[in-house]
Amino acid sequence: MPLRAVLLALLLGLGGCASQLPVAASSDATTPGATTATMQGDAARPAQVQGWVRSELYFGVGTEGDEKNAITEAQWRAFLDKEVTPRFPDGLTVFDAYGQWLFRGAQGPERLNSKVLVVLHENTPQRRADIEAIRLAWKQATKHQSVLWSQQAAEVSF
């Protein structure tokens, strides 16, 4: 897939990642590219929100060379439908990825096919509990040891 198409898909996918409508923050007319209309926003698409984060969860779905024990697309979709979408119904993004890591004492890296789940959400105890519940559900369902969670502050506007 050409890079432009991937970037466009990413921007469109992340545009829908929200879990609740926050209170719009006051806007700064000096924001580059801002117009009066875009700076005011509306209830469904506030001009800017604060206190949001971008969470990325990394799920191993298959070890390279071990297709027999791989998580199928149907299994992944069922997990999304049961565990993720009810917690973040307003939007999320999933990427197919490849990753590797070195287990302590191992001679070489563990090579994994992976899914990366990206959710933009409010930084609240409830949203963090939702992320933790997703991680726990995956580990219980697959018997995997971990789901990597990366979180960073995000400036969000719609």
C-alpha positions as CSV (number, residue, x, y, z in Angstrom):
1,M,0.0,0.0,0.0
2,P,1.5,3.4,-0.9
3,L,2.7,5.6,2.0
4,R,0.1,8.3,1.2
5,A,-2.7,5.8,1.4
6,V,-1.4,4.5,4.8
7,L,-1.1,8.0,6.1
8,L,-4.6,8.9,4.9
9,A,-6.1,5.8,6.5
10,L,-4.3,6.6,9.7
11,L,-5.6,10.1,9.8
12,L,-9.1,9.0,9.0
13,G,-9.0,6.2,11.6
14,L,-7.7,8.4,14.3
15,G,-10.2,11.1,13.6
16,G,-12.9,8.8,14.9
17,C,-11.1,7.7,18.1
18,A,-13.0,9.2,21.0
19,S,-14.9,7.7,23.8
20,Q,-17.0,10.6,25.3
21,L,-17.6,14.1,24.4
22,P,-15.4,16.4,26.5
23,V,-16.0,20.0,27.3
24,A,-14.5,22.2,24.7
25,A,-11.5,24.2,25.8
26,S,-11.1,27.8,25.0
27,S,-9.5,28.3,21.6
28,D,-6.5,30.3,20.6
29,A,-6.9,32.3,17.4
30,T,-3.2,32.1,16.8
31,T,-3.4,28.4,16.0
32,P,-1.9,27.9,12.5
33,G,-4.6,27.2,9.9
34,A,-7.4,28.0,12.3
35,T,-10.4,29.9,11.1
36,T,-13.2,31.3,13.3
37,A,-15.4,28.4,12.3
38,T,-12.9,25.7,13.0
39,M,-11.8,27.3,16.3
40,Q,-15.3,27.4,17.7
41,G,-16.2,23.8,16.9
42,D,-19.5,22.4,18.1
43,A,-20.8,19.9,20.6
44,A,-19.9,16.9,18.4
45,R,-16.6,18.2,17.2
46,P,-15.1,20.6,19.7
47,A,-12.3,22.8,18.5
48,Q,-9.9,21.5,21.0
49,V,-10.0,19.3,24.1
50,Q,-7.5,18.9,26.9
51,G,-6.6,16.0,29.2
52,W,-6.6,13.3,26.5
53,V,-4.0,10.7,25.9
54,R,-3.1,8.3,23.0
55,S,-2.9,4.7,24.2
56,E,-1.2,2.1,22.1
57,L,-1.6,-1.6,23.0
58,Y,0.6,-4.2,21.3
59,F,-0.9,-7.7,21.0
60,G,1.1,-10.7,19.8
61,V,-1.0,-12.7,17.3
62,G,1.5,-15.3,16.1
63,T,5.1,-16.3,16.4
64,E,7.0,-16.4,13.1
65,G,7.0,-19.9,11.8
66,D,4.2,-21.1,14.1
67,E,1.1,-20.5,12.0
68,K,-0.7,-23.4,13.8
69,N,-1.0,-21.5,17.1
70,A,-1.6,-18.1,15.5
71,I,-4.6,-15.9,16.4
72,T,-6.9,-15.8,13.3
73,E,-8.5,-12.7,12.0
74,A,-11.8,-14.0,13.1
75,Q,-10.5,-14.6,16.6
76,W,-9.0,-11.0,16.7
77,R,-12.3,-9.5,15.4
78,A,-14.3,-11.4,18.0
79,F,-12.0,-10.1,20.7
80,L,-12.4,-6.5,19.4
81,D,-16.2,-6.9,19.3
82,K,-16.4,-8.4,22.8
83,E,-13.7,-6.6,24.8
84,V,-12.6,-3.4,23.1
85,T,-15.6,-1.9,21.2
86,P,-17.9,-1.9,24.2
87,R,-15.3,0.1,26.2
88,F,-14.4,2.5,23.4
89,P,-17.5,2.5,21.1
90,D,-16.7,5.9,19.6
91,G,-13.6,4.8,17.7
92,L,-10.3,3.1,17.6
93,T,-7.6,2.1,15.1
94,V,-5.8,-1.2,14.5
95,F,-2.6,-1.7,12.6
96,D,-1.0,-5.0,11.5
97,A,2.6,-5.0,12.7
98,Y,5.7,-7.1,13.1
99,G,7.7,-7.0,16.2
100,Q,10.5,-8.7,18.1
101,W,11.8,-8.9,21.6
102,L,14.5,-10.7,23.5
103,F,13.3,-12.9,26.3
104,R,15.8,-12.9,29.2
105,G,18.3,-15.7,28.7
106,A,17.2,-16.5,25.2
107,Q,19.7,-16.9,22.4
108,G,17.8,-14.9,19.9
109,P,14.8,-12.6,19.6
110,E,11.2,-13.8,19.6
111,R,9.7,-12.6,16.3
112,L,5.9,-11.9,16.4
113,N,3.1,-10.9,14.1
114,S,1.2,-8.3,16.1
115,K,-1.8,-6.0,16.2
116,V,-1.4,-2.4,17.5
117,L,-4.5,-0.9,18.9
118,V,-4.6,2.9,19.1
119,V,-7.3,4.7,21.2
120,L,-7.5,8.4,21.9
121,H,-9.3,8.9,25.2
122,E,-9.7,11.0,28.2
123,N,-7.0,10.5,30.9
124,T,-9.4,9.4,33.6
125,P,-9.4,6.5,36.1
126,Q,-12.3,4.9,34.2
127,R,-10.5,5.0,30.8
128,R,-7.3,3.6,32.4
129,A,-9.4,0.8,34.0
130,D,-10.9,0.1,30.6
131,I,-7.5,-0.3,29.0
132,E,-6.3,-2.5,31.9
133,A,-9.4,-4.7,31.5
134,I,-8.7,-5.1,27.8
135,R,-5.1,-6.2,28.5
136,L,-6.2,-8.7,31.2
137,A,-8.9,-10.2,28.9
138,W,-6.3,-10.7,26.1
139,K,-3.9,-12.4,28.5
140,Q,-6.6,-14.7,29.9
141,A,-8.0,-15.6,26.4
142,T,-4.6,-16.3,24.9
143,K,-2.4,-17.3,27.9
144,H,0.1,-14.6,26.7
145,Q,2.3,-13.1,29.4
146,S,1.8,-9.4,28.5
147,V,0.3,-6.7,26.4
148,L,2.5,-3.7,26.0
149,W,0.7,-0.4,26.8
150,S,2.3,2.8,25.7
151,Q,0.6,6.1,26.6
152,Q,1.4,9.7,25.8
153,A,-0.4,13.1,26.1
154,A,-2.4,14.0,23.0
155,E,-3.7,17.3,21.7
156,V,-7.0,16.4,20.2
157,S,-9.4,18.4,18.0
158,F,-12.3,17.3,15.8
